[in-house]
Amino acid sequence: MHRLIKLLILYMTYNQIVSAIKKKSYFPVYFLHGNEAYFIDQIVKCIEDSVLTESEKAFNQTILYGKEIDHKAVLDNARRYPVMAERQVVIVKEAQELKHIDKLSAYFEKPLDSTILVFAHKHKRLDKRKAFVKILSKSDKVCFFESTKLYDSKVPKWIEGYLKEKKIAIKASAVRLLAEYLGTDLSKIVNELDKLTINLKEGEQIDKNLIQKNIGISKDFNIFELQTALGNRDTFKVQMIINYFIANAKNHPLPMITSALHNYFSKLYMYKFLTGVSESEAAREMGVNSYFLKDYKRAAQTYSKQQLENVFTVLKEYDLRSKGVHNSSLPHSALLQEMLYKIMHLPTN
């Protein structure tokens, strides 16, 4: 039974951790690490806001910064007893900069119950082979959480969930536009979503017009519309979007375009092999909203498997050229024109 409880602790999700904190169920140590800063920041904020009252914080909440201290300072603060409060909170921000963090192993094994010690180890995951990491992961006194970046395919659903909590609806086309434009950086996504929702009332819906007005993403000339135009082999629309991208080059760097197109054509290529499955199964396998499956179905009829494989070759070539690997002397605007021309004029197989 003890092992089962430990396994449940080890695999606590972000939502479970936040929920437990709000219910005043705490661990003596929270070690939060990983490449996605957003979840780490939110857990830290939840602890800062929820554990102590405002009057208790003056003497019992300490913020340390990893690059300014050493492990001894962490121990000195963690081993103090709270003043006129049940517990104290010690938060180590920028913990990835803390030297000799492994020398805290003994404390991780037997932490003080009256201290909540929090490590925000951002932008970097720990090496789980190290001895002190094994101690962290095995101790039932430690909430050991790895914050991982969302896959591209998970971002639309995450956006919908975030807005649902605010009781705000969003059209599927608007979700896809935001996901394609903003990428997987959740802090950036939340910042833009908050801009969108600040003046909205409960029950109102976000659409592409609202996004264009508040964020500045063109509802007609964006990476999502470029994908659709390429899928339809619509030469005129592709050229219009190219012209817009070139005129607004700062917001449309070529590496970002090649990455987004690679993602799109990868899903299209996957669709070519999903024969004999239902539409819902195909959408799930591809990681797309079933609402857009008809677009992939239509695009799949205009590209053969061989042509799609050739698209990947073209995208790889121009991604490398945009990064100077082949010492290309052409500006990105010319490379973009050339790349999309080749995709639109693939030989018929």
C-alpha positions, -999 to +999 in steps of 0.1 A: +000+000+000+029+024+009+044+018-025+011+025-043+007+058-023+042+068-033+035+060-070+004+082-068+025+110-053+052+106-079+028+110-108+007+138-095-004+161-123-003+199-122-040+201-115-038+176-087-009+195-070-027+229-072-059+213-060-042+198-030-025+231-021-058+249-022-072+223+001-043+229+025-027+195+019+010+202+017+044+185+012+074+196+032+094+199-001+082+208-036+108+202-063+095+216-096+117+211-126+114+209-164+113+228-197+079+244-193+081+274-170+044+281-169+033+252-147+062+258-123+054+295-120+017+287-114+024+262-086+049+286-069+023+314-071-004+291-057+019+284-027+028+320-023-009+331-023-025+302-004-003+288+024+002+318+047-021+348+056-008+383+048+001+389+084+020+356+086+040+362+054+061+391+070+081+367+092+075+333+076+077+336+038+112+338+024+122+342-013+157+331-023+174+332-057+196+303-067+223+325-084+227+346-053+230+319-026+245+285-019+230+253-005+240+263+031+217+294+029+189+271+018+195+248+048+197+277+072+164+291+061+147+257+058+157+246+094+143+278+110+110+274+129+080+296+120+072+327+140+036+328+154+024+305+126+020+268+120+045+267+092+069+288+072+075+289+034+109+291+017+109+295-020+141+291-041+136+307-074+161+302-103+170+269-085+188+257-117+215+283-108+220+269-073+254+253-068+259+220-049+222+213-048+231+177-043+244+185-008+208+190+002+202+152+000+201+147+037+174+174+041+153+159+013+153+126+032+142+142+065+128+176+059+113+198+087+075+194+087+069+230+097+087+242+066+074+242+030+106+243+009+099+250-028+124+248-056+116+264-090+141+247-113+130+261-146+140+256-183+159+225-174+150+190-164+171+171-138+192+142-146+173+113-130+204+092-128+219+114-101+218+102-065+200+132-050+174+131-078+167+095-069+162+106-033+138+133-044+118+109-065+115+082-038+107+103-008+070+106+003+079+139+018+087+154-016+063+165-044+086+159-073+071+174-104+085+175-140+069+203-160+070+193-197+062+214-228+029+205-245+031+188-279+018+210-307-013+188-310-022+194-274-021+232-275-056+237-290-073+216-263-053+234-236-064+268-249-100+256-249-097+244-213-081+276-201-109+297-216-135+272-203-124+280-168-131+316-175-165+306-190-156+320-224-162+301-256-140+301-287-146+290-322-126+261-335-111+282-363-099+308-338-084+281-316-064+267-345-053+302-355-040+310-320-023+276-317-005+279-350+006+315-344+016+313-307+033+279-307+038+260-274+050+287-251+022+286-225+033+318-208+030+336-241-003+319-249-018+329-215-006+365-219-024+368-253-055+350-240-057+374-211-056+403-236-085+388-255-106+381-224-100+412-203-130+430-218-152+399-225-182+389-205-191+354-195-208+336-224-192+357-251-173+339-279-138+345-293-136+345-331-109+353-357-121+389-360-116+395-323-081+380-325-072+403-353-085+433-334-068+425-301-037+405-309-029+417-344-029+383-361-044+388-395-075+366-399-069+364-437-031+362-439-016+339-414+001+305-412-032+287-409-046+303-440-013+296-458-017+259-450-052+259-462-042+276-495-014+251-500-037+223-493-061+236-519-033+244-544-047+280-545-018+298-562-034+333-560-041+330-522-006+316-515+009+346-533-012+371-514-002+355-481+035+355-492+032+392-499+017+399-465+044+378-448+072+397-466+057+430-457+055+419-421+087+399-419+094+405-382+063+386-372+068+358-398+104+345-397+111+318-422+122+292-396+088+296-379+070+291-412+090+260-422+083+245-388+046+251-390+044+238-425+064+207-416+038+200-388+009+205-412+023+183-440+033+156-414-004+154-404-014+153-440+011+125-447-002+106-416-038+109-430-028+092-462-021+060-441-052+062-419-074+040-441-104+021-427-107+042-395-135+065-384-132+102-386-129+106-349-101+080-347-083+097-376-086+131-359-073+116-326-043+099-343-034+131-361-039+153-330-064+176-347-099+188-340-123+166-360-139+199-372-108+204-395-106+168-407-125+177-439-097+201-448-070+174-445-092+150-465-095+175-493-058+184-492-049+147-493-066+144-526-042+170-542-009+155-530+004+120-535+026+103-509+056+109-531+048+145-534+044+149-497+078+132-492+092+157-516+076+186-496+096+175-466+128+176-486+120+211-497+111+223-462+143+208-448+164+225-475+149+260-469+149+257-432+187+250-433+192+278-458+173+303-436+197+294-408+227+300-429+238+263-431+243+265-468+256+301-468+227+313-489+231+348-501+193+352-508+172+372-483+145+353-464+118+369-486+133+354-517+138+320-500+102+321-489+090+328-525+113+301-539+103+275-513+065+279-517+069+280-555+086+246-554+059+231-531+031+245-554+048+230-585+058+196-574+060+171-603+029+149-607+037+112-598 
